[in-house]
Amino acid sequence: MISNDDWGFMTQAMLPPSLLGKYAFPWYRKIVKVIHAAGKPAILHSCGNLEKVMDDIIDDLKYDGKHSFEDAILPIEEAYERWGSRKDILGGTNMDFMCRQTPEAIKKQARAMIERTGDRAGYALGTGNSVPYHVPGENFFAMISNDFRSG
């Protein structure tokens, strides 16, 4: 189950961590508890820079996965190295990269991330956000191609 709520922007969370902890996190703790009671993993989609509350997201709220990473804030490779052993890291292929690069460059980046994470688990290949209509189809298909051993 994906819980969507954007808690931040480019440089920080929208609220100070103390206010998130006081007013928002009690509700999200309940949401995650309900999801887990149903036997499902709880995934947080939140844009923005949440570095100062990531330990809360992992240890207090108990989210199983986090989606939405932006290169300008923290590239997916760094997010995976920092938190991938404690929580599943989802997506992260930059949307601007998806729009402007060649299918070959996208496939190369996807292959590199799969090779980086392949024997450690905790990562799901995908984009940093929903895939809008202006992403060229061939670029999207290059990212999800299962042919990571060639080309």
DSSP file (Angstrom, degrees, kcal/mol; ACC not computed):
  #  RESIDUE AA STRUCTURE BP1 BP2  ACC     N-H-->O    O-->H-N    N-H-->O    O-->H-N    TCO  KAPPA ALPHA  PHI   PSI    X-CA   Y-CA   Z-CA
    1    1 A M              0   0    0      0, 0.0    42,-2.8     0, 0.0     2,-0.6   0.000 360.0 360.0 360.0 130.4    0.0    0.0    0.0
    2    2 A I  E     -a   43   0A   0     40,-0.2     2,-0.6    42,-0.1    42,-0.2  -0.867 360.0-158.9-102.0 126.4    1.4    3.4   -1.0
    3    3 A S  E     -a   44   0A   0     40,-3.1    42,-2.7    -2,-0.6     2,-0.5  -0.917  15.1-157.5-101.3 117.9    0.7    6.3    1.3
    4    4 A N  E     +a   45   0A   0     -2,-0.6     2,-0.2    40,-0.2    42,-0.2  -0.852  33.0 130.0-104.9 127.3    1.2    9.5   -0.7
    5    5 A D        -     0   0    0     40,-2.3     2,-0.8    -2,-0.5    -2,-0.1  -0.706  48.0-132.4-170.9 121.3    1.9   12.9    0.9
    6    6 A D        +     0   0    0     -2,-0.2    40,-0.1    40,-0.2    42,-0.1  -0.687  27.2 173.7 -83.9 112.2    4.6   15.3   -0.1
    7    7 A W        +     0   0    0     -2,-0.8     7,-3.7    40,-0.5     8,-0.5   0.469  57.1  21.9 -95.6  -4.6    6.3   16.4    3.2
    8    8 A G  B     -E   13   0B   0     39,-1.2     5,-0.3     5,-0.3     2,-0.2  -0.853  55.7-139.7-150.4-178.6    9.1   18.4    1.7
    9    9 A F        -     0   0    0      3,-2.8    40,-2.6    -2,-0.3     3,-0.4  -0.707  58.1 -59.9-137.2-168.7   10.7   20.5   -1.0
   10   10 A M  S    S+     0   0    0      1,-0.2     3,-0.1    -2,-0.2    60,-0.1   0.770 128.6  25.8 -51.7 -38.9   14.1   20.8   -2.5
   11   11 A T  S    S-     0   0    0      1,-0.2     2,-0.3    38,-0.0    -1,-0.2   0.664 125.4 -19.1-106.1 -17.6   16.0   21.9    0.7
   12   12 A Q  S    S-     0   0    0     -3,-0.4    -3,-2.8    39,-0.0    37,-0.6  -0.976  79.2 -61.2-170.9 176.8   14.1   20.6    3.7
   13   13 A A  B     -E    8   0B   0     -2,-0.3    -5,-0.3    -5,-0.3    35,-0.1  -0.410  48.4-117.8 -70.6 155.7   10.8   19.2    5.0
   14   14 A M  S    S+     0   0    0     -7,-3.7    -6,-0.2    -2,-0.1    -1,-0.1   0.820 100.5  33.5 -66.6 -30.5    7.8   21.6    4.8
   15   15 A L  S    S-     0   0    0     -8,-0.5    -2,-0.1     1,-0.0     5,-0.0  -0.885 101.5 -92.7-119.7 154.1    7.5   21.6    8.6
   16   16 A P    >>  -     0   0    0      0, 0.0     4,-2.3     0, 0.0     3,-0.9  -0.353  41.9-111.4 -59.8 147.4   10.3   21.4   11.2
   17   17 A P  H 3> S+     0   0    0      0, 0.0     4,-2.7     0, 0.0     5,-0.2   0.845 117.3  58.2 -50.7 -37.4   10.9   17.8   12.3
   18   18 A S  H 3> S+     0   0    0      1,-0.2     4,-1.6     2,-0.2     5,-0.1   0.885 108.7  44.7 -63.2 -37.6    9.5   18.5   15.8
   19   19 A L  H <>>S+     0   0    0     -3,-0.9     4,-3.0     2,-0.2     5,-0.7   0.878 111.9  51.6 -75.1 -37.6    6.1   19.6   14.3
   20   20 A L  I  X>S+     0   0    0     -4,-2.3     5,-3.2     1,-0.2     4,-1.4   0.937 111.8  48.9 -58.6 -44.7    6.0   16.7   11.9
   21   21 A G  I  <5S+     0   0    0     -4,-2.7    -2,-0.2    -5,-0.2    -1,-0.2   0.856 117.2  40.7 -63.3 -35.9    6.6   14.4   14.9
   22   22 A K  I  <5S+     0   0    0     -4,-1.6    -2,-0.2    -5,-0.2    -1,-0.2   0.899 131.0  18.1 -80.5 -42.4    3.9   16.1   16.9
   23   23 A Y  I  <5S+     0   0    0     -4,-3.0     4,-0.2    -5,-0.1    -3,-0.2   0.795 131.2  27.8-106.5 -33.2    1.1   16.6   14.4
   24   24 A A  I >X<S+     0   0    0     -4,-1.4     4,-1.7    -5,-0.7     3,-1.0   0.879 107.7  61.3 -99.3 -46.3    1.7   14.4   11.4
   25   25 A F  H 3><S+     0   0    0     -5,-3.2     4,-2.8     1,-0.3     5,-0.2   0.818  95.4  61.5 -60.6 -34.8    3.6   11.3   12.5
   26   26 A P  H 3> S+     0   0    0      0, 0.0     4,-1.4     0, 0.0    -1,-0.3   0.900 108.5  45.8 -57.7 -36.9    0.9   10.0   14.9
   27   27 A W  H <> S+     0   0    0     -3,-1.0     4,-2.2    -4,-0.2    -2,-0.2   0.905 113.3  47.8 -70.3 -42.0   -1.5    9.7   12.0
   28   28 A Y  H  X S+     0   0    0     -4,-1.7     4,-2.7     1,-0.2     5,-0.2   0.848 106.4  57.9 -69.6 -32.5    1.0    8.0    9.7
   29   29 A R  H  X S+     0   0    0     -4,-2.8     4,-2.0    -5,-0.2    -1,-0.2   0.914 109.1  46.1 -59.5 -42.1    2.0    5.6   12.5
   30   30 A K  H  X S+     0   0    0     -4,-1.4     4,-2.2    -5,-0.2    -2,-0.2   0.901 110.9  52.3 -66.7 -41.9   -1.7    4.6   12.6
   31   31 A I  H  X S+     0   0    0     -4,-2.2     4,-2.2     1,-0.2    -2,-0.2   0.937 111.1  46.5 -59.8 -47.4   -1.8    4.3    8.8
   32   32 A V  H  X S+     0   0    0     -4,-2.7     4,-2.8     1,-0.2     5,-0.2   0.887 109.7  55.0 -63.7 -39.1    1.2    2.0    8.7
   33   33 A K  H  X S+     0   0    0     -4,-2.0     4,-2.2    -5,-0.2    -1,-0.2   0.904 108.7  47.8 -60.8 -42.2   -0.2   -0.1   11.6
   34   34 A V  H  X S+     0   0    0     -4,-2.2     4,-1.2     2,-0.2    -1,-0.2   0.914 112.3  49.3 -64.8 -43.5   -3.4   -0.7    9.6
   35   35 A I  H ><>S+     0   0    0     -4,-2.2     5,-2.0     1,-0.2     3,-0.5   0.937 113.1  46.2 -61.5 -47.2   -1.4   -1.6    6.5
   36   36 A H  H ><5S+     0   0    0     -4,-2.8     3,-1.9     1,-0.2    -1,-0.2   0.866 106.3  59.1 -65.4 -36.1    0.8   -4.0    8.4
   37   37 A A  H 3<5S+     0   0    0     -4,-2.2    -1,-0.2     1,-0.3    -2,-0.2   0.800 103.0  54.1 -62.4 -27.8   -2.3   -5.5   10.2
   38   38 A A  T <<5S-     0   0    0     -4,-1.2    -1,-0.3    -3,-0.5    -2,-0.2   0.411 121.9-111.5 -84.9   2.1   -3.6   -6.4    6.7
   39   39 A G  T < 5S+     0   0    0     -3,-1.9    -3,-0.2     1,-0.3    -2,-0.1   0.726  77.1 124.9  78.5  21.5   -0.3   -8.2    6.0
   40   40 A K      < -     0   0    0     -5,-2.0    -1,-0.3     1,-0.0     2,-0.2  -0.802  64.0-109.1-113.8 153.6    0.9   -5.7    3.4
   41   41 A P        -     0   0    0      0, 0.0     2,-0.6     0, 0.0    22,-0.1  -0.572  28.9-133.8 -77.1 145.7    4.0   -3.6    3.1
   42   42 A A        -     0   0    0     20,-0.3    22,-2.5    -2,-0.2    23,-1.5  -0.897  22.0-170.6-103.5 123.1    3.7    0.1    3.7
   43   43 A I  E     -ab   2  65A   0    -42,-2.8   -40,-3.1    -2,-0.6     2,-0.6  -0.944  11.0-147.6-116.3 132.1    5.4    2.4    1.2
   44   44 A L  E     -ab   3  66A   0     21,-2.6    23,-3.2    -2,-0.4     2,-0.6  -0.878   7.6-167.4 -99.0 124.2    5.8    6.1    1.6
   45   45 A H  E     +ab   4  67A   0    -42,-2.7   -40,-2.3    -2,-0.6     2,-0.3  -0.961  27.1 148.9-104.1 117.3    5.7    8.3   -1.5
   46   46 A S        -     0   0    0     21,-1.7   -40,-0.2    -2,-0.6     4,-0.1  -0.929  33.5-147.3-149.6 125.2    6.9   11.8   -0.5
   47   47 A C        +     0   0    0     -2,-0.3   -39,-1.2   -39,-0.1   -40,-0.5  -0.407  56.9  53.1 -78.9 164.6    8.8   14.3   -2.6
   48   48 A G  S    S-     0   0    0    -41,-0.1     2,-0.9    -2,-0.1   -38,-0.2  -0.240  96.6 -48.6 101.9 173.0   11.3   16.6   -1.0
   49   49 A N        +     0   0    0    -40,-2.6   -40,-0.2   -37,-0.6     3,-0.2  -0.734  54.8 161.1 -87.6 104.0   14.3   16.5    1.2
   50   50 A L    >>  +     0   0    0     -2,-0.9     3,-1.7     1,-0.2     4,-0.7   0.087  30.7 122.1-111.0  20.8   13.4   14.3    4.2
   51   51 A E  G >4 S+     0   0    0      1,-0.3     3,-0.8     2,-0.2     4,-0.4   0.863  72.4  54.6 -54.3 -40.2   16.9   13.5    5.3
   52   52 A K  G 34 S+     0   0    0      1,-0.2    -1,-0.3    -3,-0.2     4,-0.1   0.649 117.5  35.5 -73.3 -12.9   16.3   15.0    8.8
   53   53 A V  G <> S+     0   0    0     -3,-1.7     4,-2.3     2,-0.1    -1,-0.2   0.303  85.2 101.9-118.9   8.4   13.3   12.7    9.4
   54   54 A M  H <X S+     0   0    0     -3,-0.8     4,-2.2    -4,-0.7     5,-0.2   0.883  81.3  53.7 -63.4 -37.5   14.4    9.6    7.5
   55   55 A D  H  >>S+     0   0    0     -4,-0.4     4,-3.3     1,-0.2     5,-0.6   0.894 109.7  49.3 -62.4 -37.0   15.3    7.8   10.8
   56   56 A D  I  >>S+     0   0    0      3,-0.2     5,-3.1     2,-0.2     4,-1.2   0.910 109.2  52.0 -64.9 -42.1   11.8    8.6   12.0
   57   57 A I  I  <5S+     0   0    0     -4,-2.3     6,-2.1     3,-0.2    -2,-0.2   0.888 121.1  33.5 -61.0 -39.6   10.3    7.2    8.8
   58   58 A I  I  <5S+     0   0    0     -4,-2.2    -2,-0.2     4,-0.2    -3,-0.2   0.954 130.8  26.5 -81.7 -54.6   12.3    4.0    9.2
   59   59 A D  I  <5S+     0   0    0     -4,-3.3    -3,-0.2    -5,-0.2    -2,-0.1   0.824 131.3  27.9 -87.9 -33.8   12.5    3.4   13.0
   60   60 A D  I  <<S+     0   0    0     -4,-1.2    -3,-0.2    -5,-0.6    -4,-0.1   0.913 128.8  33.9 -94.6 -55.3    9.4    5.1   14.3
   61   61 A L  S   <S-     0   0    0     -5,-3.1    -4,-0.2     1,-0.0    -3,-0.2   0.780  93.7-143.2 -74.5 -25.9    6.8    5.1   11.6
   62   62 A K        +     0   0    0     -6,-0.5   -20,-0.3    -5,-0.2    -4,-0.2   0.790  28.8 175.5  69.2  31.7    8.0    1.7   10.3
   63   63 A Y        -     0   0    0     -6,-2.1    -1,-0.2     1,-0.1   -20,-0.2  -0.451  24.2-150.6 -63.6 141.3    7.5    2.3    6.6
   64   64 A D  S    S+     0   0    0    -22,-2.5    24,-2.7     1,-0.2     2,-0.3   0.756  73.9  15.3 -85.2 -26.7    8.9   -0.7    4.6
   65   65 A G  E     -bc  43  88A   0    -23,-1.5   -21,-2.6    22,-0.2     2,-0.4  -0.978  60.6-147.7-147.4 157.5    9.8    1.4    1.6
   66   66 A K  E     -bc  44  89A   0     22,-2.2    24,-2.5    -2,-0.3     2,-0.4  -0.997  15.2-166.6-130.2 130.3   10.3    4.9    0.4
   67   67 A H  E     +bc  45  90A   0    -23,-3.2   -21,-1.7    -2,-0.4    24,-0.1  -0.900  49.9  52.6-118.0 148.2    9.6    6.2   -3.1
   68   68 A S        +     0   0    0     22,-0.9     2,-0.4    -2,-0.4   -22,-0.1   0.823  48.2 171.2  94.8  97.5   10.6    9.4   -4.8
   69   69 A F        -     0   0    0     21,-0.1     2,-0.4   -22,-0.1     7,-0.2  -0.986  15.5-155.5-127.3 140.3   14.2   10.5   -4.9
   70   70 A E    >>  -     0   0    0     -2,-0.4     4,-2.8     4,-0.1     3,-1.5  -0.955  19.2-135.4-121.3 134.9   15.5   13.4   -6.9
   71   71 A D  T 34 S+     0   0    0     -2,-0.4    -1,-0.1     1,-0.3    22,-0.0   0.849 106.2  58.7 -54.7 -36.9   19.0   13.8   -8.2
   72   72 A A  T 34 S+     0   0    0      2,-0.2    -1,-0.3     1,-0.1    -3,-0.0   0.736 119.2  29.6 -68.3 -21.2   19.0   17.5   -7.1
   73   73 A I  T <4 S-     0   0    0     -3,-1.5    -2,-0.2     1,-0.2    -1,-0.1   0.857 142.4 -22.9 -99.3 -59.0   18.3   16.4   -3.5
   74   74 A L     <  -     0   0    0     -4,-2.8    -2,-0.2     4,-0.0    -1,-0.2  -0.800  67.8-124.1-158.5 109.4   19.9   13.0   -3.2
   75   75 A P    >>  -     0   0    0      0, 0.0     4,-2.3     0, 0.0     3,-0.6  -0.190  27.5-115.0 -56.4 149.3   20.6   10.7   -6.1
   76   76 A I  H 3> S+     0   0    0     16,-0.4     4,-2.7     1,-0.2     5,-0.2   0.829 114.7  59.5 -56.5 -35.5   19.1    7.2   -5.9
   77   77 A E  H 3> S+     0   0    0      1,-0.2     4,-2.0     2,-0.2    -1,-0.2   0.916 109.3  42.9 -61.2 -42.9   22.5    5.6   -5.7
   78   78 A E  H <> S+     0   0    0     -3,-0.6     4,-2.3     2,-0.2    -2,-0.2   0.888 112.5  52.8 -70.7 -39.1   23.4    7.6   -2.6
   79   79 A A  H  X>S+     0   0    0     -4,-2.3     4,-2.9     1,-0.2     5,-0.5   0.916 109.9  49.5 -60.9 -42.6   20.0    7.0   -1.0
   80   80 A Y  H  X5S+     0   0    0     -4,-2.7     4,-2.3     1,-0.2     5,-0.3   0.926 111.9  47.0 -63.4 -44.7   20.4    3.3   -1.5
   81   81 A E  H  <5S+     0   0    0     -4,-2.0    -1,-0.2    -5,-0.2    -2,-0.2   0.870 117.4  44.1 -65.6 -35.2   23.8    3.2    0.0
   82   82 A R  H  <5S+     0   0    0     -4,-2.3    -2,-0.2    -5,-0.1    -1,-0.2   0.913 136.3   5.9 -75.9 -44.0   22.7    5.3    3.0
   83   83 A W  H >X5S+     0   0    0     -4,-2.9     3,-2.2    -5,-0.2     4,-1.6   0.491  95.2 101.0-123.1  -6.1   19.3    3.6    3.8
   84   84 A G  T 3<<S+     0   0    0     -4,-2.3    -3,-0.1    -5,-0.5     5,-0.1   0.719  82.8  55.2 -61.3 -23.3   19.0    0.5    1.6
   85   85 A S  T 34 S+     0   0    0     -5,-0.3    -1,-0.3    -4,-0.2     3,-0.1   0.622 116.8  37.5 -82.0 -11.4   20.0   -1.9    4.3
   86   86 A R  T <4 S+     0   0    0     -3,-2.2     2,-0.3     1,-0.3    -2,-0.2   0.595 127.4  11.4-112.1 -16.8   17.2   -0.5    6.6
   87   87 A K  S  < S-     0   0    0     -4,-1.6    -1,-0.3    -7,-0.1     2,-0.2  -0.985  82.0 -95.3-160.4 149.5   14.4    0.1    4.1
   88   88 A D  E     -c   65   0A   0    -24,-2.7   -22,-2.2    -2,-0.3     2,-0.5  -0.530  35.0-147.4 -72.1 136.9   13.5   -0.7    0.6
   89   89 A I  E     -cd  66 123A   0     33,-2.9    35,-1.9    -2,-0.2     2,-0.4  -0.924  16.0-162.8-108.8 126.4   14.3    2.1   -1.8
   90   90 A L  E     -cd  67 124A   0    -24,-2.5   -22,-0.9    -2,-0.5    35,-0.2  -0.905  43.4 -26.8-119.3 136.4   12.0    2.5   -4.8
   91   91 A G        +     0   0    0     33,-2.8    37,-0.3    -2,-0.4    36,-0.2  -0.353  50.4 158.4  74.3-144.1   12.4    4.3   -8.1
   92   92 A G        +     0   0    0     35,-0.6     2,-0.5     1,-0.3   -16,-0.4   0.274  20.4 140.2 104.9 -10.3   14.7    7.2   -8.4
   93   93 A T  B     -f  127   0C   0     33,-2.3    35,-2.1     1,-0.1    -1,-0.3  -0.564  63.8-110.9 -67.5 119.5   15.5    7.4  -12.1
   94   94 A N     >  -     0   0    0     -2,-0.5     4,-2.2    33,-0.2     5,-0.1  -0.216  15.8-141.0 -59.4 133.6   15.4   11.2  -12.7
   95   95 A M  H  > S+     0   0    0      2,-0.2     4,-1.7     1,-0.2     5,-0.1   0.867 102.7  51.9 -66.0 -38.1   12.4   12.4  -14.7
   96   96 A D  H  > S+     0   0    0      2,-0.2     4,-2.4     1,-0.2     5,-0.3   0.915 110.3  50.1 -63.7 -41.3   14.5   15.0  -16.6
   97   97 A F  H  > S+     0   0    0      1,-0.2     4,-2.2     2,-0.2    -2,-0.2   0.911 108.5  53.0 -59.7 -43.6   17.0   12.2  -17.5
   98   98 A M  H  < S+     0   0    0     -4,-2.2    -1,-0.2     1,-0.2    -2,-0.2   0.843 114.7  41.7 -61.8 -34.1   14.0   10.1  -18.7
   99   99 A C  H  < S+     0   0    0     -4,-1.7    -2,-0.2    36,-0.1    -1,-0.2   0.861 123.6  32.4 -81.3 -37.2   12.9   12.9  -20.9
  100  100 A R  H  < S+     0   0    0     -4,-2.4    -2,-0.2    -5,-0.1    -3,-0.2   0.663 100.1  80.7-102.2 -18.9   16.1   14.1  -22.4
  101  101 A Q  S  < S-     0   0    0     -4,-2.2    38,-0.0    -5,-0.3    -4,-0.0  -0.360  79.5-101.2 -91.3 170.0   18.5   11.2  -22.6
  102  102 A T     >  -     0   0    0      1,-0.1     4,-2.2    -2,-0.1     5,-0.2  -0.461  31.5-112.2 -81.7 157.8   18.7    8.4  -25.2
  103  103 A P  H  > S+     0   0    0      0, 0.0     4,-2.6     0, 0.0     5,-0.2   0.870 119.5  56.2 -56.0 -35.4   17.3    5.0  -24.6
  104  104 A E  H  > S+     0   0    0      2,-0.2     4,-2.2     1,-0.2     5,-0.1   0.911 107.3  47.1 -64.6 -42.3   20.8    3.7  -24.6
  105  105 A A  H  > S+     0   0    0      2,-0.2     4,-2.1     1,-0.2    -1,-0.2   0.886 113.4  49.1 -66.4 -38.4   21.8    6.1  -21.7
  106  106 A I  H  X S+     0   0    0     -4,-2.2     4,-2.6     2,-0.2    -2,-0.2   0.919 111.5  48.5 -66.7 -43.7   18.7    5.2  -19.8
  107  107 A K  H  X S+     0   0    0     -4,-2.6     4,-2.7    -5,-0.2    -2,-0.2   0.894 110.4  52.5 -62.9 -40.0   19.3    1.5  -20.2
  108  108 A K  H  X S+     0   0    0     -4,-2.2     4,-2.2     2,-0.2    -2,-0.2   0.913 111.1  46.1 -63.0 -43.4   23.0    1.9  -19.1
  109  109 A Q  H  X S+     0   0    0     -4,-2.1     4,-2.1     2,-0.2    -2,-0.2   0.923 113.0  49.4 -66.4 -43.4   21.9    3.7  -15.9
  110  110 A A  H  X S+     0   0    0     -4,-2.6     4,-2.4     1,-0.2    -2,-0.2   0.925 111.2  50.1 -60.4 -44.5   19.2    1.1  -15.1
  111  111 A R  H  X S+     0   0    0     -4,-2.7     4,-2.6     1,-0.2    -1,-0.2   0.905 108.8  52.2 -60.6 -42.6   21.8   -1.7  -15.7
  112  112 A A  H  X S+     0   0    0     -4,-2.2     4,-2.1     1,-0.2    -1,-0.2   0.889 110.9  47.2 -63.0 -38.9   24.2    0.1  -13.3
  113  113 A M  H  X S+     0   0    0     -4,-2.1     4,-2.0     2,-0.2    -1,-0.2   0.900 112.0  49.4 -71.2 -39.3   21.7    0.4  -10.6
  114  114 A I  H  X S+     0   0    0     -4,-2.4     4,-2.3     1,-0.2    -2,-0.2   0.910 112.8  48.0 -64.3 -41.5   20.6   -3.3  -10.9
  115  115 A E  H  < S+     0   0    0     -4,-2.6     4,-0.4     1,-0.2    -2,-0.2   0.887 111.3  51.3 -65.5 -38.2   24.2   -4.4  -10.8
  116  116 A R  H  < S+     0   0    0     -4,-2.1    -2,-0.2    -5,-0.2    -1,-0.2   0.889 125.1  25.5 -63.4 -40.4   24.8   -2.2   -7.7
  117  117 A T  H >X S+     0   0    0     -4,-2.0     4,-2.2     1,-0.1     3,-1.8   0.595  92.6 101.0-102.7 -14.0   21.9   -3.6   -5.8
  118  118 A G  T 3< S+     0   0    0     -4,-2.3    -1,-0.1     1,-0.3    -3,-0.1   0.783  89.5  34.7 -50.0 -44.5   21.4   -7.0   -7.4
  119  119 A D  T 34 S+     0   0    0     -4,-0.4    -1,-0.3     1,-0.2    -2,-0.1   0.484 121.3  48.6 -92.9  -0.6   23.0   -9.2   -4.7
  120  120 A R  T <4 S-     0   0    0     -3,-1.8    -2,-0.2     1,-0.1    -1,-0.2   0.643  88.9-158.7-109.1 -19.7   21.9   -7.0   -1.8
  121  121 A A     <  +     0   0    0     -4,-2.2    -1,-0.1     1,-0.1     3,-0.1  -0.076  52.2 109.4  67.2-173.0   18.2   -6.6   -2.5
  122  122 A G        +     0   0    0      1,-0.2   -33,-2.9   -34,-0.1     2,-0.4   0.650  63.1  97.8  82.9  16.2   16.1   -3.7   -1.1
  123  123 A Y  E     -d   89   0A   0    -35,-0.2     2,-0.4    -6,-0.1   -33,-0.2  -0.999  48.9-166.1-139.5 140.8   15.7   -1.8   -4.4
  124  124 A A  E     -d   90   0A   0    -35,-1.9   -33,-2.8    -2,-0.4     2,-0.1  -0.989  28.0-125.2-124.8 121.8   13.0   -1.6   -7.1
  125  125 A L        +     0   0    0     -2,-0.4     2,-0.3   -35,-0.2   -33,-0.1  -0.375  56.8 108.6 -63.6 136.2   13.8    0.0  -10.4
  126  126 A G        -     0   0    0    -35,-0.2   -33,-2.3    -2,-0.1     2,-0.1  -0.976  62.7 -65.6 176.1-174.9   11.6    2.8  -11.4
  127  127 A T  B     -f   93   0C   0     -2,-0.3   -35,-0.6     2,-0.2   -59,-0.3  -0.382  41.9-111.4 -89.8 170.1   11.2    6.6  -11.9
  128  128 A G  S    S-     0   0    0    -35,-2.1     2,-0.3   -37,-0.3   -34,-0.1   0.499  96.8  -4.0 -78.9  -4.3   11.4    9.3   -9.4
  129  129 A N  S    S-     0   0    0    -36,-0.3    -2,-0.2   -61,-0.1   -36,-0.1  -0.909 105.6 -42.8-163.3-172.7    7.7   10.0   -9.9
  130  130 A S        -     0   0    0     -2,-0.3    -2,-0.1     1,-0.1   -35,-0.0  -0.334  63.3-111.7 -61.1 151.0    4.7    9.1  -12.0
  131  131 A V        -     0   0    0     -4,-0.1    -1,-0.1    -3,-0.0     2,-0.0  -0.783  37.5-155.1 -91.7 107.5    5.6    8.7  -15.7
  132  132 A P    >   -     0   0    0      0, 0.0     3,-1.7     0, 0.0    -3,-0.0  -0.267  29.5-101.4 -79.4 168.9    3.9   11.5  -17.5
  133  133 A Y  T 3  S+     0   0    0      1,-0.3     4,-0.1    -2,-0.0    -2,-0.0   0.735 115.0  67.3 -61.0 -24.9    2.9   11.5  -21.2
  134  134 A H  T 3  S+     0   0    0      2,-0.1    -1,-0.3     3,-0.0    -3,-0.0   0.510  73.8  99.0 -82.9  -1.1    5.9   13.6  -22.2
  135  135 A V  S <  S-     0   0    0     -3,-1.7   -36,-0.1     1,-0.1     5,-0.1  -0.756  88.9-111.9 -78.3 122.2    8.4   10.9  -21.4
  136  136 A P    >>  -     0   0    0      0, 0.0     4,-1.9     0, 0.0     3,-0.9  -0.299  18.4-131.1 -56.8 133.9    9.2    9.3  -24.7
  137  137 A G  H 3> S+     0   0    0      1,-0.3     4,-2.7     2,-0.2     5,-0.2   0.875 106.5  56.4 -54.0 -41.9    7.8    5.7  -24.8
  138  138 A E  H 3> S+     0   0    0      1,-0.2     4,-1.5     2,-0.2    -1,-0.3   0.825 106.3  51.9 -64.2 -29.1   11.1    4.3  -26.1
  139  139 A N  H <> S+     0   0    0     -3,-0.9     4,-1.8     2,-0.2    -1,-0.2   0.915 110.1  47.2 -72.0 -43.0   12.9    5.8  -23.0
  140  140 A F  H  X S+     0   0    0     -4,-1.9     4,-1.9     1,-0.2    -2,-0.2   0.943 113.4  48.4 -61.8 -46.6   10.4    4.3  -20.6
  141  141 A F  H  X S+     0   0    0     -4,-2.7     4,-0.9     1,-0.2    -1,-0.2   0.821 107.2  56.5 -65.7 -30.0   10.7    0.9  -22.3
  142  142 A A  H  < S+     0   0    0     -4,-1.5     3,-0.3    -5,-0.2    -1,-0.2   0.895 107.3  49.8 -65.3 -39.1   14.5    1.1  -22.2
  143  143 A M  H  < S+     0   0    0     -4,-1.8    -2,-0.2     1,-0.2    -1,-0.2   0.906 116.4  39.7 -66.6 -41.4   14.4    1.6  -18.4
  144  144 A I  H  < S+     0   0    0     -4,-1.9    -1,-0.2    -5,-0.1    -2,-0.2   0.480  84.6 124.7 -91.8  -0.8   12.1   -1.4  -17.8
  145  145 A S     <  -     0   0    0     -4,-0.9    -3,-0.0    -3,-0.3    -4,-0.0  -0.293  55.7-147.5 -55.0 137.8   13.7   -3.7  -20.4
  146  146 A N  S    S+     0   0    0      1,-0.2     2,-1.3     2,-0.1     3,-0.2   0.346  76.5  97.9 -89.9   8.9   14.8   -6.9  -18.8
  147  147 A D    >   +     0   0    0      1,-0.2     3,-0.6    -5,-0.1    -1,-0.2  -0.517  37.5 140.8 -93.8  66.3   17.8   -7.1  -21.2
  148  148 A F  T 3   +     0   0    0     -2,-1.3    -1,-0.2     1,-0.2   -33,-0.1   0.470  58.7  69.0 -88.2  -1.3   20.4   -5.7  -18.8
  149  149 A R  T 3  S+     0   0    0     -3,-0.2     2,-0.3     2,-0.1    -1,-0.2   0.595 102.6  37.6 -92.9 -11.1   23.1   -8.0  -19.9
  150  150 A S    <         0   0    0     -3,-0.6    -3,-0.0     1,-0.1    -1,-0.0  -0.926 360.0 360.0-136.5 162.0   23.6   -6.6  -23.4
  151  151 A G              0   0    0     -2,-0.3   -43,-0.1    -3,-0.0    -1,-0.1   0.462 360.0 360.0  74.8 360.0   23.6   -3.3  -25.2
